[in-house]
Amino acid sequence: MLISDFFRPVARVAAAALLLLPVAASAQNAGKPRLGLKTGLVLSRLTGDDVDQLGGADYRTRTDGRRPDFFVSLASTIPLSGTGRFTVAPELSFSRKGYRITNTFIGTTGLESGETQRVLLTKRTLNYLELPLAFRVNTNGGLYFELGPQVSYLMGSKSTTETTSTFADGRDQAPSETSATTTSDVQGFDFGAIGGIGFQHRSGFTAGLRYSRGFKTVLEREALPGKPITNNDAIIVQFGYLLQLGK
């Protein structure tokens, strides 16, 4: 199921890319290796089976869309054919992923006297050192399609939880906030896949749209009520400059 979940958005991106082929211009010189830097926007979230049970039986959990952050990477392209039609693009990337969830208390016991509602908003950042290895098919117009594996190592985590309570007399308690940097509830490694489209100009400028999906559960299941499966899921908008090596 996880693999099919990955290929569905990749297929949509690829279909959209086919519409751009007639307007792709300024061919790249893909027959030479390139090395450079990339950066961009990471829009990440948690997906998986029973994510709505993250808060346990006493809470209703809602994932609040994708969380914006950034990445930066040392990127390269290496031709696999003399024409440059096929290339491999290894990268070493620092990427900030994470998620936002809202837990609303629905239990029958556990609230303070007069308290009618309790809502917890959690924002979490997961810092990864990642090794994506994309295999690309390049067009004569500079457009490329990519697909490949990715390995991620967790470097750190930071979460903040804001708690808001409402009482029967109509007053709202001032929100209280707690923070934590523990990684004990997060898997140290993740393995997944990437896929997307992009454009490599012969001047060195590159831009692309990439989808990334982790296949390992992110949060330790034994540490969570209901033991839900959670996976990293990210859309990445990237741009950079890759210098051609050699003449």
N, C-alpha and C positions, 0 to 999 in steps of 0.2 A: 504493500500500500504506500509506503514512503517513497519508493522509486516512481510510482505512477503520479504521486502528488508533485514530484519534482519536474517530471517531463511535461505535465499539462501547461504550466506557465511558460516553459521554454518553447513549447510548440507555438504558443500564441505570439511570443516575441519573434520567432523565426518567420512566421507567416507575415507579420508586419514588415519584417526586413525585406522580404521578397518584393514588396511594393516599392521599395526604395532603390532597387537595382537600376532602373532606367535613369535615375538622376544622380547616381554615384559618379563622381568626377575626380580628376587629378590622381592618377594611379600612384600607388606606393611602389617603392623598390623593395619588394619583400624578399629578394634573393640574397640580401645581406643581413647579418645579425644586427640587432639593435639593443641598446641599454639605456635606461633612464628612470625617471620618477613618475609616479602617478598618485593622484589623490582624488577625493570626491566624497559624495554623500552616501551614507549607509542608512537605509530605512529597514529596521529589524523588528521582529516580534517573535513570540513563542507560538508554535503550532503543535498539534499532536492529539492523541486520543485523550479525552477526559480533561482537557486543560481547564474546563470550567469547574473542576473539582480541586483546584490548587489550594483553595482556602479551607477545605474540609467540609464536613457535613453541616456545620453551623453558619457557613458563609456561602453566598452566591457570588461567583467569580466572573468578572467580565474583563476580557483583554481589550485594552484601549488603543486599537490600531497599531501602526508602526511607529517605533521610536527613532527619531532622527539623530544621527551622529556622523562620524567621519572615519576615514581610513587614509593611510599613506603607505606607499609600497615602492620597493626597488624592483623594477620590472625589466623584462628582457624578451626578445623574440629570437628564435633560432630556426633558420630554414631547414626543412626536411627534404626539399627537392630543389633542383637547380633553377627551376622557374619561379620558386617562391610561392607556388600555389598552396603548399602545405607547410605550416610552421608549428612549433611548440613554443609556448609562452610561459616559462616559469617565473614566479614572483616570490618575494619575501615581504609580507605585509603586516603592519600593525593595524588592527581593526577594532573599533569600539562598537560592540553590539549590545543588545539588551532588550528590555521589555517594560511595559506599563500595564498594571492590572489594578482593578478596583474590586475590593471585597466588601460586600454588604451583609451585615449580620442578619441571619434569618432564624437563629436558634430561639428556643423558648426560655432558656435560662442563661445567665452569664452577664446580663446588662446591670448597670447600677440602678439604684432606686430612682424611679421617675424617668429613666433613660428609655426612649422609644426607638432610637435608631443609632447604629454605629457604622461608619463607612471608613475603610482603610484604603488609601491610595498608595501603591508601591511603585517606585521607579528604580530600575536596576540597570547598572552598566556592567557589561562583561568585556574585559580587555583580552584580546586574543593576538597571539603571534601565529600567522597563517602562511601556509605554503600551497597556494593554488597552482595547478599545472594544467593549463588549457591547451588543447589541440585545436588548431585553427585551419579553416579553409578560407583562402583569400580570393577575392574577385579582382578583375583587372581595374576596377574603379576605386579600389582602396577599402571597400567594405569587406568585413570578415565575419565569419560565424565561428563560435568557439564552444567547446564542451570538454569537461575533464574533472578529475578528482581534486579534493582539497582536504588537507590535514590542518587542524587547529589546536594550539596549545594555550590553555587558560593562564594568563599572567596575573589577573587580579579581578576583583569585583567590588562594587560599591552600590549600596542600596539605601534609599530613604523611604520611610513609611510615614505618611501623614494621616492621623486619626481625627475624625470629626464626629461629634455626638450631638444628637438632638434630644430634647427633653419634653415631657408632657406639657409643661407650662409654656412651651413655645420658645424657650431660650436655646441658643446654640452654644455649646462649649467651644472656646477658642481652640483651633486645631493644635494638636501636639505632634511633634515630629521626632522620630528616632532614626538613627543611621547605623549602618554596619558595613564592615569590609571583609566579612568571613567568606571563604571559598569552600568550606567543608561540605556544603550541600550541593556543590556543582561538580560535574565531571571534569577532570583535568584535561582530557583530550576529546576532540570531536573529529569525526570523519564524515565527509559529505561530498557533494558534487556542485559544480558551477556550470552555467550555460548562458550564452548571450550573443549579442551582436556589437559591432563597433566599427570604427573608421580609423585607418592609419594613413595619414598624409605623408607624402615623400619628404616633406620638410622636417618631419619628426613629430608634429602634433598628432595626438591620438585622443579619441573619445569613445565611450561605449556605455552600454547598458547591460548589466549582468544580474542574473538570479542565482542565489546561493541557498542551498538546503543541507542541513546537517542530518545525518542518519542515526547518530547516537542520541540517547536521551540526555538533555542538558542538566536537569536537576535530578539529584539522587532520589530515586523513587522511594527508597526505604525511609527517607526523611520527611516524606509528604503524606498527609492523610489521603487515602484512596489510591495512592501510588500511581498517579497519572504519568503518561509518557509525554515528554516535552522535547521539541526539536527547534533548533535555530532556523530561522527563515528570514532571508534578507533580499532586498532589491538594492542594487548598487549603481549609482551614477558616477562614472569615472572619467577623468581627463588627465592628460599629462604630456610629457615630451620624451621621446625615445631617440637617442642619437644613433645614427648609423655607424657601425664599426667597419673599418676597412674601406677600400675604394672600389 
